[in-house]
Amino acid sequence: MNTRLDHRNPLVFDTHELGRRPGAMQRLSREIAAPADFGLDGVIGVPEGAPIELDLRLESVMEGVLVTGTARASAVGECVRCLESVERELDTDFQEMFSYPDADDRGRVKAEPADDAEDDEDRLYLEDGLFDLEPVLRDAVVLALPLQPVCREDCLGLCPDCGVSLNDDPDHHHDAVDIRWAALQGLVATDQADEKDNMSGAASDADVRGAAEKQEK
């Protein structure tokens, strides 16, 4: 049976050495570079190419190979409150069964019963003794990431009016104006300005009359 998996892929593992005798076990350690888009898009994730340390235990069982493992990596993202950079150390466990494909005497895969079609969609299979850990690892890392990362638990965030960081200036505030009085305040300001103009105009007329009286004298 031709395999679609590439054994040169660092997230593809070979179980031929483990064998198919139930109870056989193999331990593996490997450091791989994180694939692209490894996390929550636009929120937090493991940068592409960043190291991920894997410790795996492969166990041969009747149905296939049970893979139990731990992944360690550093995730980076952005604080949802103040938009500062956030870094989180991940140490997540996972476990997955990779089943042997059911084959007839000629080595061809048997058709699965219709009732098992839905279960079969979620089942992962060995392909010529190889399995791809990426989908399992991706799910484990995503579940371990915070949905709303913060730089610290008491982060004050940004001022909603001007965007300044409240962590740097906790006393920062803006005088609140009740919109119901905003129009009235505008009218008061206009009246005050008109009153000043009138006073300035009256003062100017008085100065002119005073100057004229001096000239007559």
Disulfide bonds with the S-S distance in Angstrom:
none
